[in-house]
Amino acid sequence: MGRKIVLLIFLVLQTALAGAQQTDNEKQARRIFNQAYNQVFGDQGATLHYDVNIIGIYKTSGTIWYKGKKQKFVDERVNTWNDGTTAYMAFRKKKEVQIHHANSDKKDKYSGKFKFHPEDFDYSIGEDDGMFLLTLKQKKKAKGSIKVIKAWVTKKGYEPVRLRIKVAFIWTTVTVSDFRTGGITDDLFVFPRNQYKDWKFVDKRKE
């Protein structure tokens, strides 16, 4: 769940760039979102460590690597490789590898609950704790379930530091550390099948 929430929040940076009538504040907010997006999703790739806290009830942590549509995750339960076409999820406890289509919501049962629609929000920027604070607030008659998204980024380089997302009345907080952009090679996203030859394989693409 933590991985999916983090990915969702960063996808906000990827999609929240289109707009019509804009104030100077909103123009600045979207420009910085665009800069932050390029830090994470640019051709150079990026990696970061995250710590997730859902109102103190659920906590998890892990590391993510991105490069375009490709991703790799390592958390407390599973290692995941997504080469943009196929996703492999290696669950360590039960020694099982699940195979999914890269964009399938079936990879995670929470996927469908965190759909993001960029036209749902008003955008603004402020300052907090020595950083830029980017805020997205849901408009009336919005399509999605996300009420508020907040992203703290550094003033120099616009690197992500802290993220919060509100669905219904529940807040999720993500703390980002060890962020690095660049130096990510494509072979990182290739599933190392030889390391899992004794594991059970379940092909979910046929379901």
C-alpha positions, -999 to +999 in steps of 0.1 A: +000+000+000+028+024+009+044+019-025+012+027-043+006+058-023+041+071-030+038+064-067+004+081-069+017+113-053+046+114-077+023+108-106+006+140-094+038+158-104+037+141-138+001+150-147-007+183-129+007+205-156-022+216-178-044+246-171-064+275-185-069+308-166-041+310-140-030+335-114+006+343-110+007+321-079-008+291-098+015+296-127+045+295-103+030+264-086+026+245-118+061+256-131+076+242-099+055+210-102+069+206-137+105+211-124+099+185-096+085+161-122+116+164-143+137+156-112+119+123-107+106+112-141+132+126-166+152+104-189+180+104-164+159+085-139+158+089-101+157+070-068+145+078-033+138+062+001+103+067+016+087+063+050+049+062+050+026+069+079-012+066+076-026+085+106-003+064+129-022+032+121-002+019+092+035+024+086+059+011+060+091+021+043+111+012+012+131+024-018+119+033-053+137+037-086+120+054-116+129+059-152+100+070-175+074+042-173+098+018-156+099+013-119+115-008-092+104-011-056+119-028-026+098-027+007+093-048+037+074-076+019+081-075-018+106-067-045+090-054-077+104-049-112+084-031-139+101-028-173+072-008-188+056-038-203+055-065-175+057-063-138+072-090-115+063-090-078+085-113-057+068-119-023+097-130+000+077-146+028+058-171+006+085-173-021+060-165-049+065-143-080+034-128-095+034-116-131+012-086-141+007-063-170+027-032-163-003-009-159-027-033-143-045-022-112-045-058-100-009-054-089-023-036-058-058-037-043-056+000-034-049+012-070-084+019-079-090+040-048-064+066-057-073+078-091-060+113-099-077+137-122-057+170-127-088+190-135-102+182-100-078+207-083-069+243-077-031+248-073-012+272-051+023+277-037+036+290-004+065+286+019+069+264+050+098+253+071+123+268+047+108+250+017+082+256-010+048+241-001+027+231-032-010+226-024-037+210-045-073+214-033-102+195-048-128+216-066-166+211-063-180+182-084-146+167-088-144+131-102-118+116-078-117+108-041-085+128-033-094+159-013-060+176-008-024+170-018+005+188-003+041+186-014+072+201+003+101+206-021+135+223-016+139+258-029+171+248-047+165+220-072+129+214-062+137+180-047+108+163-028+111+162+009+077+155+024+043+147+009+008+145+023-024+133+007-060+133+020-086+108+009-120+113+027-109+123+062-077+102+062-042+118+059-012+099+046+023+114+053+053+104+032+088+114+042+114+113+014+152+108+020+182+098+000+168+114-032+191+112-062+184+121-098+204+107-127+226+076-132+198+051-134+204+024-160+178+003-178+191-030-166+180-021-131+144-027-142+150-062-157+136-090-136+165-113-125+147-146-132+177-167-124+176-156-087+141-169-084+142-201-104+131-222-073+101-199-065+065-204-075+054-183-105+018-171-109+008-154-141-019-128-133-020-115-169-045-142-178-070-134-151 
